[in-house]
Amino acid sequence: MTRLLDARTSQNASISNSISIPIALLSQPGSFGQIGLNVSRATAPIRTQLSETVACQLPFLPVATTITLTIVRGTVLTDPIVYSSSGSLNIDLLGPQLFILTASDFNVPVPPSGLLIYTAFIGEDLLGTVRVGPEGFNSVAYSN
């Protein structure tokens, strides 16, 4: 029987246009959400469902820009990548553009500490784009 182990949310901005945070280059993407799930009750491999939402806006002089969202199991970009996806901003839209990512992580071993950490990163290929909100990072962990 499936057991819910934990569910967490890392909500940075709940309202559109409530923040203005520059996005880092792909060579050194910045984190925008981190979740620590308590999985100490797991007796079998863990399954997690992850989702993230980020609203981005082009600079005043729009140029073709690619945004990359990455989720790692851990705290740094060199930890195991769970999911990574890239998409281009539409240069014809001057307002916020929403990026939504849904991912799963299967057969995750139970960490010795009982804490399973996921971190969401964002990067772009050109400087000038900003995160404007809303943005959030959610996760749910299950086991047998």
LINCORSUL-V825358 format. One record per residue. N is the residue number from 1. RES is the residue in one letter. PHI is phi as a letter, one per 40 degrees, with the letter a starting at -180 (none if undefined). D_CENTER is the distance of its C-alpha to the mean C-alpha in whole Angstrom. Layout:
n=N res=RES phi=PHI d_center=D_CENTER
n=N res=RES phi=PHI d_center=D_CENTER
This chain:
n=1 res=M phi=none d_center=29
n=2 res=T phi=c d_center=25
n=3 res=R phi=b d_center=24
n=4 res=L phi=c d_center=21
n=5 res=L phi=c d_center=20
n=6 res=D phi=a d_center=18
n=7 res=A phi=a d_center=15
n=8 res=R phi=b d_center=13
n=9 res=T phi=b d_center=11
n=10 res=S phi=b d_center=9
n=11 res=Q phi=b d_center=11
n=12 res=N phi=c d_center=11
n=13 res=A phi=a d_center=13
n=14 res=S phi=c d_center=15
n=15 res=I phi=b d_center=17
n=16 res=S phi=c d_center=17
n=17 res=N phi=f d_center=19
n=18 res=S phi=c d_center=18
n=19 res=I phi=b d_center=17
n=20 res=S phi=a d_center=17
n=21 res=I phi=b d_center=15
n=22 res=P phi=c d_center=16
n=23 res=I phi=c d_center=13
n=24 res=A phi=c d_center=14
n=25 res=L phi=c d_center=16
n=26 res=L phi=d d_center=14
n=27 res=S phi=c d_center=17
n=28 res=Q phi=a d_center=15
n=29 res=P phi=c d_center=12
n=30 res=G phi=b d_center=10
n=31 res=S phi=c d_center=8
n=32 res=F phi=b d_center=7
n=33 res=G phi=a d_center=6
n=34 res=Q phi=a d_center=8
n=35 res=I phi=b d_center=10
n=36 res=G phi=b d_center=13
n=37 res=L phi=c d_center=15
n=38 res=N phi=c d_center=19
n=39 res=V phi=b d_center=20
n=40 res=S phi=c d_center=23
n=41 res=R phi=c d_center=25
n=42 res=A phi=c d_center=24
n=43 res=T phi=b d_center=27
n=44 res=A phi=a d_center=25
n=45 res=P phi=d d_center=22
n=46 res=I phi=b d_center=19
n=47 res=R phi=b d_center=17
n=48 res=T phi=b d_center=14
n=49 res=Q phi=b d_center=12
n=50 res=L phi=b d_center=8
n=51 res=S phi=a d_center=7
n=52 res=E phi=a d_center=5
n=53 res=T phi=b d_center=7
n=54 res=V phi=a d_center=8
n=55 res=A phi=b d_center=12
n=56 res=C phi=b d_center=14
n=57 res=Q phi=b d_center=17
n=58 res=L phi=c d_center=20
n=59 res=P phi=c d_center=22
n=60 res=F phi=c d_center=26
n=61 res=L phi=b d_center=27
n=62 res=P phi=c d_center=24
n=63 res=V phi=b d_center=24
n=64 res=A phi=d d_center=22
n=65 res=T phi=b d_center=19
n=66 res=T phi=b d_center=16
n=67 res=I phi=b d_center=12
n=68 res=T phi=b d_center=10
n=69 res=L phi=b d_center=6
n=70 res=T phi=b d_center=6
n=71 res=I phi=b d_center=5
n=72 res=V phi=b d_center=9
n=73 res=R phi=c d_center=11
n=74 res=G phi=i d_center=12
n=75 res=T phi=b d_center=12
n=76 res=V phi=b d_center=13
n=77 res=L phi=c d_center=12
n=78 res=T phi=c d_center=15
n=79 res=D phi=c d_center=14
n=80 res=P phi=d d_center=14
n=81 res=I phi=c d_center=11
n=82 res=V phi=c d_center=10
n=83 res=Y phi=a d_center=9
n=84 res=S phi=a d_center=9
n=85 res=S phi=a d_center=10
n=86 res=S phi=b d_center=12
n=87 res=G phi=a d_center=14
n=88 res=S phi=c d_center=17
n=89 res=L phi=c d_center=17
n=90 res=N phi=c d_center=21
n=91 res=I phi=c d_center=23
n=92 res=D phi=c d_center=25
n=93 res=L phi=b d_center=23
n=94 res=L phi=c d_center=23
n=95 res=G phi=c d_center=21
n=96 res=P phi=c d_center=18
n=97 res=Q phi=b d_center=16
n=98 res=L phi=c d_center=13
n=99 res=F phi=b d_center=10
n=100 res=I phi=b d_center=9
n=101 res=L phi=b d_center=7
n=102 res=T phi=b d_center=9
n=103 res=A phi=a d_center=10
n=104 res=S phi=b d_center=12
n=105 res=D phi=b d_center=13
n=106 res=F phi=b d_center=17
n=107 res=N phi=f d_center=20
n=108 res=V phi=c d_center=18
n=109 res=P phi=c d_center=21
n=110 res=V phi=c d_center=21
n=111 res=P phi=c d_center=21
n=112 res=P phi=d d_center=24
n=113 res=S phi=c d_center=23
n=114 res=G phi=g d_center=21
n=115 res=L phi=b d_center=18
n=116 res=L phi=b d_center=15
n=117 res=I phi=b d_center=12
n=118 res=Y phi=b d_center=8
n=119 res=T phi=b d_center=6
n=120 res=A phi=b d_center=3
n=121 res=F phi=b d_center=6
n=122 res=I phi=b d_center=7
n=123 res=G phi=a d_center=11
n=124 res=E phi=b d_center=14
n=125 res=D phi=c d_center=17
n=126 res=L phi=b d_center=20
n=127 res=L phi=c d_center=20
n=128 res=G phi=h d_center=20
n=129 res=T phi=c d_center=17
n=130 res=V phi=b d_center=16
n=131 res=R phi=c d_center=13
n=132 res=V phi=b d_center=15
n=133 res=G phi=g d_center=13
n=134 res=P phi=c d_center=13
n=135 res=E phi=a d_center=9
n=136 res=G phi=a d_center=8
n=137 res=F phi=b d_center=5
n=138 res=N phi=b d_center=8
n=139 res=S phi=a d_center=10
n=140 res=V phi=b d_center=14
n=141 res=A phi=b d_center=16
n=142 res=Y phi=b d_center=19
n=143 res=S phi=a d_center=22
n=144 res=N phi=c d_center=26
